């Protein structure tokens, strides 16, 4: 097995082996989440079954249903270089695919909903081209194995509740803004929760902008919150502060 050395001098698995390991890890996690975990890789013809190669070949031929309908399991046996004297290899390979890979294929190759597969057990009609006939959020989710295979990033930025508050405050949607302000108000009260502004310092700036006090270092907040929102919400920040501020020196700071 060929290995490569990285910049630290440590041997790294070759690209094909790395993909196989990533696939197996993803497959184990998939079955773990479904309550059907497995520990050992099956043996066919005296050798460990390469589940990654099997999955790649079967999906390349159109998936389990098409391979079965066209009786191509014997062809796959030859392509995977199993011993010719191995009896019932095609039957065993088919059964192992059903056990380890069919559900994974439906979710990650055809984009079907794993929840529906687990509950009903019914196999839906697979459209031409492998595009599901009904919408499934799962089709937007790519496994780490698929991402690694196509050279995509597998490390994602974790969005905190404070990042979400910033997005809500800047959305301009009345319900979102009111909800975010209510959350900030609750976190600011004395309780077991604390308003941790250091998590996202933009919160202070945007909260002030919602009251007509602008700091445009984050962008054109005065234009968005002042001019554009005034037309849609009827908010007049200048009139608000003029009506509520009695100190003449502070009133002079109000921009007309």
C-alpha positions as CSV (number, residue, x, y, z in Angstrom):
1,X,0.0,0.0,0.0
2,X,1.6,3.3,-1.1
3,X,1.8,6.1,1.4
4,X,2.9,9.7,1.1
5,X,4.8,11.9,3.5
6,X,3.4,15.2,4.5
7,X,5.3,18.4,5.5
8,X,5.9,16.9,8.9
9,X,7.5,13.8,7.5
10,X,4.6,11.5,8.7
11,X,3.3,8.9,6.3
12,X,-0.1,9.6,5.0
13,X,-2.6,7.2,3.3
14,X,-2.7,7.3,-0.5
15,X,-5.6,9.1,-2.1
16,X,-7.7,5.9,-2.9
17,X,-7.2,4.6,0.6
18,X,-8.0,8.0,2.2
19,X,-11.3,8.0,0.2
20,X,-12.1,4.4,1.3
21,X,-11.5,5.3,5.0
22,X,-13.5,8.4,4.8
23,X,-16.4,6.5,3.1
24,X,-16.3,3.8,5.8
25,X,-16.4,6.4,8.5
26,X,-19.3,8.1,7.0
27,X,-21.1,4.8,6.4
28,X,-20.6,3.7,10.0
29,X,-22.0,7.0,11.3
30,X,-24.9,6.7,8.9
31,X,-25.8,3.3,10.3
32,X,-25.1,4.4,13.9
33,X,-27.6,7.2,13.5
34,X,-30.2,4.8,12.1
35,X,-29.8,2.3,14.9
36,X,-28.2,-0.3,12.6
37,X,-24.5,-0.2,13.6
38,X,-21.9,-2.6,12.3
39,X,-18.4,-3.4,13.6
40,X,-16.9,-5.8,11.1
41,X,-16.6,-5.6,7.3
42,X,-18.1,-8.6,5.6
43,X,-15.9,-11.3,4.0
44,X,-16.6,-12.6,0.5
45,X,-14.4,-15.2,-1.2
46,X,-12.0,-15.1,1.6
47,X,-11.3,-11.4,1.4
48,X,-12.6,-8.3,3.0
49,X,-15.3,-6.7,0.9
50,X,-14.4,-3.3,-0.4
51,X,-17.7,-1.5,0.4
52,X,-16.4,1.8,-1.2
53,X,-15.6,0.1,-4.5
54,X,-18.9,-1.8,-4.4
55,X,-20.9,1.3,-3.7
56,X,-19.1,3.3,-6.4
57,X,-19.6,0.6,-9.0
58,X,-23.3,-0.1,-8.3
59,X,-24.3,3.6,-8.2
60,X,-22.2,4.1,-11.4
61,X,-24.5,1.5,-13.0
62,X,-27.6,3.2,-11.8
63,X,-28.1,1.9,-8.3
64,X,-29.2,-1.3,-6.7
65,X,-32.5,-1.6,-8.5
66,X,-31.1,-1.3,-12.0
67,X,-28.2,-3.7,-11.2
68,X,-30.6,-6.2,-9.9
69,X,-33.1,-5.8,-12.8
70,X,-30.3,-6.2,-15.4
71,X,-28.6,-9.1,-13.5
72,X,-25.3,-7.4,-13.4
73,X,-24.1,-8.7,-10.0
74,X,-21.9,-11.3,-11.7
75,X,-20.3,-8.6,-13.7
76,X,-19.5,-6.7,-10.6
77,X,-18.0,-9.8,-9.0
78,X,-15.6,-10.0,-11.9
79,X,-14.7,-6.3,-11.7
80,X,-14.0,-6.6,-8.0
81,X,-11.6,-9.5,-8.7
82,X,-13.2,-12.1,-6.5
83,X,-12.0,-15.7,-6.9
84,X,-13.8,-17.5,-9.7
85,X,-14.4,-20.5,-7.5
86,X,-16.3,-18.5,-5.0
87,X,-19.8,-20.1,-4.9
88,X,-22.9,-17.9,-4.5
89,X,-20.7,-14.8,-4.6
90,X,-23.3,-12.8,-6.6
91,X,-26.1,-13.7,-4.1
92,X,-23.8,-12.9,-1.1
93,X,-22.8,-9.6,-2.7
94,X,-26.4,-8.6,-3.3
95,X,-27.3,-9.4,0.3
96,X,-24.4,-7.5,1.7
97,X,-25.4,-4.5,-0.4
98,X,-28.9,-4.6,1.0
99,X,-27.5,-4.8,4.5
100,X,-24.8,-2.1,4.4
101,X,-25.4,0.1,1.3
102,X,-28.9,0.2,0.0
103,X,-30.3,2.7,2.5
104,X,-27.2,4.8,2.2
105,X,-27.6,4.8,-1.5
106,X,-31.2,6.0,-1.3
107,X,-30.3,8.9,1.0
108,X,-26.9,10.0,-0.4
109,X,-27.2,9.1,-4.0
110,X,-30.9,9.5,-4.8
111,X,-31.7,12.2,-2.2
112,X,-34.6,10.3,-0.5
113,X,-35.7,11.2,3.0
114,X,-34.1,8.9,5.6
115,X,-37.0,9.4,8.0
116,X,-39.5,8.1,5.5
117,X,-37.2,5.1,4.7
118,X,-37.0,4.2,8.4
119,X,-40.7,4.5,9.2
120,X,-42.5,3.0,6.2
121,X,-39.9,0.8,4.7
122,X,-41.5,1.3,1.3
123,X,-39.3,1.9,-1.7
124,X,-40.5,5.0,-3.6
125,X,-40.4,5.3,-7.4
126,X,-36.9,6.5,-8.4
127,X,-37.3,9.0,-11.3
128,X,-35.2,9.0,-14.4
129,X,-31.8,10.5,-13.7
130,X,-32.0,9.8,-10.0
131,X,-33.9,13.0,-9.1
132,X,-36.4,12.5,-6.4
133,X,-40.0,13.3,-7.4
134,X,-40.7,15.1,-4.0
135,X,-38.7,17.7,-2.2
136,X,-36.3,16.4,0.5
137,X,-34.1,18.6,2.6
138,X,-31.6,15.8,2.6
139,X,-30.6,16.5,-1.0
140,X,-28.9,19.7,0.2
141,X,-26.7,17.9,2.7
142,X,-23.5,16.3,1.5
143,X,-21.6,13.8,3.6
144,X,-18.0,14.3,4.5
145,X,-17.2,11.4,2.2
146,X,-18.7,13.1,-0.8
147,X,-17.1,16.4,0.1
148,X,-13.7,14.9,0.4
149,X,-14.1,13.0,-2.8
150,X,-14.7,16.2,-4.7
151,X,-12.2,18.2,-2.8
152,X,-14.7,20.3,-0.9
153,X,-14.2,21.7,2.6
154,X,-15.5,19.7,5.5
155,X,-14.9,22.4,8.1
156,X,-17.8,24.7,8.7
157,X,-18.1,27.9,10.6
158,X,-20.2,27.4,13.7
159,X,-22.8,30.1,14.1
160,X,-23.5,31.1,17.7
161,X,-26.8,32.5,19.1
162,X,-25.2,35.9,19.0
163,X,-24.4,35.7,15.3
164,X,-28.1,34.7,14.8
165,X,-29.2,37.7,16.8
166,X,-27.2,40.0,14.6
167,X,-28.7,38.5,11.5
168,X,-32.2,38.9,13.0
169,X,-31.6,42.6,13.9
170,X,-30.3,43.4,10.5
171,X,-33.0,41.5,8.6
172,X,-35.6,44.3,8.6
173,X,-38.3,41.8,9.3
174,X,-40.6,43.1,12.1
175,X,-41.0,39.7,13.8
176,X,-37.3,38.8,13.6
177,X,-36.3,42.2,14.9
178,X,-38.8,42.2,17.8
179,X,-37.8,38.6,18.7
180,X,-34.1,39.5,18.7
181,X,-34.7,42.6,20.9
182,X,-36.8,40.6,23.3
183,X,-34.0,38.0,23.6
184,X,-31.4,40.7,24.3
185,X,-33.7,42.3,26.9
186,X,-34.1,38.9,28.7
187,X,-30.4,38.2,28.6
188,X,-29.7,41.7,30.0
189,X,-31.8,41.1,33.1
190,X,-30.4,39.5,36.2
191,X,-30.7,35.8,35.8
192,X,-28.5,32.7,35.3
193,X,-28.0,33.8,31.7
194,X,-25.6,36.6,30.9
195,X,-25.5,38.9,27.9
196,X,-22.1,38.1,26.5
197,X,-21.5,41.0,24.1
198,X,-18.0,39.9,23.4
199,X,-19.4,37.0,21.5
200,X,-20.4,39.4,18.8
201,X,-19.7,43.1,19.5
202,X,-21.8,44.1,16.5
203,X,-24.9,43.6,18.7
204,X,-24.4,46.8,20.5
205,X,-23.9,48.8,17.3
206,X,-27.0,47.3,15.7
207,X,-29.2,47.7,18.8
208,X,-28.3,51.4,18.9
209,X,-29.0,51.6,15.1
210,X,-32.5,50.3,15.9
211,X,-32.9,53.3,18.1
212,X,-31.6,55.8,15.6
213,X,-28.0,56.1,16.9
214,X,-25.7,55.2,14.0
215,X,-22.2,54.0,13.7
216,X,-21.5,53.3,10.0
217,X,-18.3,51.4,10.6
218,X,-20.4,48.2,9.8
219,X,-21.8,49.7,6.6
220,X,-24.5,52.2,5.7
221,X,-26.6,51.6,8.8
222,X,-27.8,55.2,8.8
223,X,-29.1,54.8,5.3
224,X,-30.8,51.4,6.0
225,X,-32.2,52.0,9.4
226,X,-32.8,55.7,9.0
227,X,-33.9,56.5,5.5
228,X,-35.1,53.1,4.0
229,X,-36.8,51.8,7.1
230,X,-38.5,55.2,7.7
231,X,-40.4,54.8,4.4
232,X,-41.6,51.3,5.3
233,X,-42.1,51.4,9.0
234,X,-43.0,55.1,9.6
235,X,-40.2,55.3,12.2
236,X,-38.9,58.9,12.5
237,X,-35.8,58.6,14.8
238,X,-35.1,62.4,14.7
239,X,-38.6,63.2,15.9
240,X,-38.4,60.5,18.5
241,X,-35.2,62.0,20.1
242,X,-36.5,65.6,19.8
243,X,-39.6,64.6,21.7
244,X,-37.8,62.8,24.4
245,X,-34.5,64.7,25.0
246,X,-34.8,67.8,27.2
247,X,-31.1,68.6,27.5
248,X,-30.2,71.3,25.0
249,X,-26.6,70.3,24.6
250,X,-27.6,66.7,23.7
251,X,-30.4,68.0,21.4
252,X,-27.8,69.8,19.4
253,X,-26.2,66.4,18.7
254,X,-29.3,65.3,16.9
255,X,-28.7,65.4,13.1
256,X,-31.4,66.9,11.1
